[in-house]
Amino acid sequence: MKINKVLMILSINMLLLFPSMDGSIHASSVKLIPGGQSIGISLETNGVMIVGFHSVNETSIEDTPASKAGLEVGDTLKKINGVSVSTAADLSQVLSQQTKNNKTIQLEIERDEKVMKISVNPTFNEDGIPQLGLYVRHHTQGIGTVSYIDPQTGQFGALGHVVADAETKRAVNMRKGTVMQTHIDGIQKGISGKPGGKIAIFSTNDAILGSVSRNSQYGIFGKLQEIPAHELFKSPLTVAKQSEIQEGKAEMLTVLRDNTIEKFSIEIVRSKTQAPGGITGMLVRITDEKLIEKTGGIIQGMSGSPIIQNGKLVGAITHVLVHDPTSGYALTIEEMIKQSGHNTLQKQAS
C-alpha cells in the first residue's frame, strides 16, 4: 500500500477556469449539510501538463526540441499527430509510434484555455528513443475541507478556490477527479510571513468518497457516493443570503486531528469585501484561543471549512493573510451554489 504523508500542496492562486453562471439564487430556500470533513483530493489532467524541460543531446535547455518549438511550462499537451495522450507513459508510447515514419510531428496543446497546434522535430537519446526534452505530470494531489453537502443528491462543494499545480501555479484543467478519505496526522503552526498547514495521511487504496466534476475559482464540486453522518449537525441548515450575513461572532468547522470535526469561534470582520481573484467575499478573523494556540490561525488545508452564523450556513474559508495568519478571506455558500454547476441545487434555489 502506498501511503502519502503530505503538507497541503494545493496552490491558493485564484485563476478563472470556468465562466461564471448567470441567475439569481434565493439562498434562504436551500438547506444543506455543513461540511468540515478533511478530504484527500486527486485530479487527473486533461492531457499531460508540462512542468519543466531537460536536455537530451543538447548543451542547453533552450536548444531542446520542445523549447525550440515554443512550448512553455504550464502548457497542457493533449495530442501527438491527432493521437490523445493522458499520462507520461502515453506520451512515450505515442511519441515512439509517431516518429517511426515522421521526422516532424504535430502537437496539440492548450494554453490559457486556447488550443494550439505546434510542429516539433524530436531528438533521439543514445538508446534511439525519441525525446522532446519535457518533464510532464498528469495528476495533482492535496488535501482540503468539504464546505457543504446536498442531503438529497450527495452533491458537494469544497475548498472555495481553484486547485492549481504546485509548480506551475496554473489551474489544473482536469479530466477527472476523486475525493478520498484522509486523516489529519499533525499540524504545522503558522506564523507571520509563513502560513502553516495540516499534515495528512491518505492512501491510494483508501476508500473513494466521491468524484469531482468541476475545478473553478470558487472551489471544487462533485458528488459523494454516500452522505456521511455529521458529528455536530443532525439536520441540514438553511443557507444564508448575502444580506443576512452580519459582522460579528460566527463559528467555523474543521478537523485538527484524525477525522474529528470541531467547532471554533471566529469573527466576521467585513460581511462583504473584495477577496483574492476579484471575487466578492468576507474578511474573517480567528478568535478561538484554542485554535490559535494549536495552528496560529488559518492554515493550508482549512480551505473550504464552513462558517455558521445564527444557525445558518453562511460561507467557507478560502485564504489566509500571510502577514497575519489569524485573519483571512471567506466565500459565501450562496456564491458557491451559483458557481457549482449543480442544476438540482440551482432548481431548489430558484
Secondary structure, DSSP 8 states (H G I E B T S, - for coil): --EEEEE----------S----S---GGG-EEEE---EEEEEEEEEEEEEEEE--SSSSSGGGSHHHHHT--TT-EEEEETTEE--SHHHHHHHHHHHTSS-SSEEEEEEETTEEEEEEE--EE-TTS-EE--EEEEEEEEEEEEEEEE-TTT-EEEESSS--B-TTT--B--EEEEEEEE-EEEEEE--BTTB--EEEEEEETTS-EEEEEEEEETTEEEEEESS----SS-SS-EEB--GGG--SEEEEEEEESSBT-EEEEEEEEEEEEEE-GGG-EEEEEEE--HHHHHHHSSS-BT-TT-EEEETTEEEEEEEEEETTEEEEEEEEEHHHHHHHS--HHHHHHH-
